[in-house]
Each structure stands twice: as C-alpha cells, then as structure tokens.
Amino acid sequence: MTIPNIVLNNGVEIPQVGLGVFQIPDDETQAAVESALEAGYRHIDTAAGYQNEAGVGAALKASGLPESDVFVTTKLRNGEQGFEKTLQAFENSRRELGVDVIDLYLIHWPVPAWGKAADTWKAMEKLYAEGAVRAIGISNFLPDHVEDLMKSVEVTPAVNQFELHPSFQQPGTQAASTKHGIAVEAYAPIGQAQDLSLPAIKEIAAAHGVSEGQVVLRWHLQNGTIIIPKSVTPERIRSNIDLFGFELSPTQMDTITGLDTEERMFPDPQTADFTML
Ligand SMILES: NC(=O)c1ccc[n+]([C@@H]2O[C@H](COP(=O)([O-])OP(=O)(O)OC[C@H]3O[C@@H](n4cnc5c(N)ncnc54)[C@H](OP(=O)(O)O)[C@@H]3O)[C@@H](O)[C@H]2O)c1
C-alpha cells in the first residue's frame, strides 16, 4: 500500500495519512503504533500532553526501522510556552521519543490571552535552524492567530493542525492557512467517530461497499488534507489506510462538504488555556 506524500512549504515530505495517539494510555501506545507500522503507516502524531511519547518511542525502537523512515510529530504543551521553556520541553520530547531529529514540532494551542506565541515561535525557529526538527508548525490557530503570528515569523509554519471533519470544517481557518502556504492537517478527522453515523455517510459507504470511516477519510484525501485518524483497534488501524481502491464522485464530495454544522467538538482555541496539553 503506497500512501501519498504531501510536500510541505520547506520541501519536507509528510505521508498524507498518519496514526494519531491522543487518549491512548502510554502502556497501550506501543502496541497501537506497532500495529500501525505493520499495516504500513509511516507517520505518527503524538504530543507531550498525551503523556505517551515514550510508548511511541518504544514502538519505533522495536520496529527496527531506520529513524528516517517514520515521520514523527509531537507538540509543545501550553504550560511550556515561552522561549527557554520551549527549548527545554523539546529536549524532553526528543528524549522520550528516543530520536535524534523530530520531523514536525507544533505549538499545541495559541492561548492568545498569554501572548507567548511569538516568543515560543522564535524558539521553534532556533530548533529548526539547528536541524533538531525538520519542520515546525502550529495547531488550533484560528485565522486571527495565524495573522498575528505571521507578523513576526522568519520561518512560515509548515502545517496548521486543527479540528476538521464533515460536521466541523472551518473553511475560514483552512483559507487563512493555505493563503500563507501552510498545509492543512485535520485532527479528529472522523469527528471521534460521531460523524460516521450521519445518514449521508452511510449511504455513500453502502454505494462503494466500504466502511463509513473509509468514506470520510477518502473525502479528506481527495481534498488534499493531511489526516491522522486514531485507533487502538488493529482492524480499524488497517482499514483507515485502505483508502485507495475507490474514489468519491464530485457529487459525493459535495454531499459530504454540505454536512458542516459549524459545531466544534473540541475546546475553542480562542479561550482554551489549559496547561497540561
Ligand atoms: N492538535 C490537537 O489539539 C489535537 C486534538 C485532538 C486530536 N488530535 C490528533 O488527532 C488524532 C485523531 O483525533 P481523535 O483521536 O480525537 O479522533 P478521531 O481520529 O476522529 O476518532 C478516533 C475515534 O474513532 C474510533 N475509530 C477509529 N477508526 C474508526 C473506524 N474506522 N470506524 C469506527 N470507529 C473508528 C476510535 O476508536 P478505537 O480507538 O477504539 O478503535 C476512536 O474512538 C489524535 O489522536 C491526535 O493525534 C490533535
């Protein structure tokens, strides 16, 4: 199974489908990541706040794959924002993951009330200049947060990772990102499985003889979006990258795009200010 790569704005390539590991306990993470690597995934999305970087690292090590074969993303906790703290937090993540170079490092949330994003970004740029990370990016940045950050960046973020699934698509955040050449990465790409029960998705799945999850993930792929579906279930892990044996018609694509209710499942990035994520 060949998963296409998306070329980021600095030339680095990221596999368009990866495994997300949010809410997987550390001691179950190794098994999930091992299942994914066995199924052909070469992209894993974790975060310091998920407290399972060590489990990801253990799976990478056990796989015997060269470090350069697996694209690894991790994220900076809100509580670690600021120039010096970011540099320290990065070292902790790198040690937990057991890698020399992290492929993509993201600011997890903008926390606009704290006003630390620009300083934090300076530290990300330093890590990038040193070659400790291959690409740097942002997560949960709404259009205003992207514009604010863009005023002071030397390196444009490569990626904005935000909540994006049929019932919550954020076209404004997508446009504010792509306008600057920032790639769109969908988190909760199947809406934590809630979007799979929408009747329109069920109909399209039946028409193609595939699962509802495959329909939604295929919709993302045809939109050019990077996706990181999470599962601990080996069968689902396999099916979530088995997306290349069918194609959605333009009408089916439009039907799914028409399902946006503009209701988020996750906290509003304008006000989210927890420290542990
Ligand atoms: N940057 C951020 O702030 C942020 C926020 C949220 C998420 N993320 C990232 O995005 C990743 C994905 O988001 P998410 O974990 O919130 O939600 P998701 O991937 O949309 O959905 C995961 C849920 O769907 C189930 N599932 C997976 N594949 C399925 C399938 N084919 N059919 C039916 N059910 C299926 C999983 O169950 P089982 O595991 O039991 O199989 C799990 O309950 C995270 O793991 C994380 O890496 C980032």
The ligand as an ORCA input file, in Angstrom:
! r2SCAN-3c Opt
* xyz 0 1
  N      -3.795     19.266     17.991
  C      -4.798     18.992     18.782
  O      -5.210     19.795     19.633
  C      -5.492     17.679     18.642
  C      -6.745     17.476     19.229
  C      -7.362     16.239     19.033
  C      -6.750     15.254     18.292
  N      -5.511     15.479     17.755
  C      -4.811     14.437     16.971
  O      -5.713     13.883     16.003
  C      -5.812     12.481     16.206
  C      -7.172     11.982     15.810
  O      -8.192     12.627     16.536
  P      -9.081     11.897     17.640
  O      -8.295     10.786     18.236
  O      -9.556     12.934     18.579
  O     -10.361     11.392     16.848
  P     -10.648     10.539     15.517
  O      -9.417     10.012     14.916
  O     -11.553     11.373     14.678
  O     -11.531      9.341     16.113
  C     -10.996      8.379     16.977
  C     -12.137      7.506     17.492
  O     -12.774      6.841     16.400
  C     -12.684      5.421     16.563
  N     -12.366      4.891     15.227
  C     -11.185      4.980     14.571
  N     -11.284      4.447     13.340
  C     -12.555      4.003     13.211
  C     -13.254      3.347     12.185
  N     -12.652      3.050     11.025
  N     -14.558      3.042     12.392
  C     -15.181      3.339     13.564
  N     -14.559      3.961     14.583
  C     -13.253      4.293     14.407
  C     -11.610      5.182     17.594
  O     -11.885      4.030     18.353
  P     -10.796      2.898     18.755
  O      -9.522      3.574     19.089
  O     -11.457      2.245     19.938
  O     -10.688      1.965     17.578
  C     -11.714      6.437     18.451
  O     -12.755      6.289     19.397
  C      -5.485     12.327     17.713
  O      -5.200     11.005     18.067
  C      -4.339     13.282     17.844
  O      -3.148     12.696     17.348
  C      -4.896     16.675     17.907
*
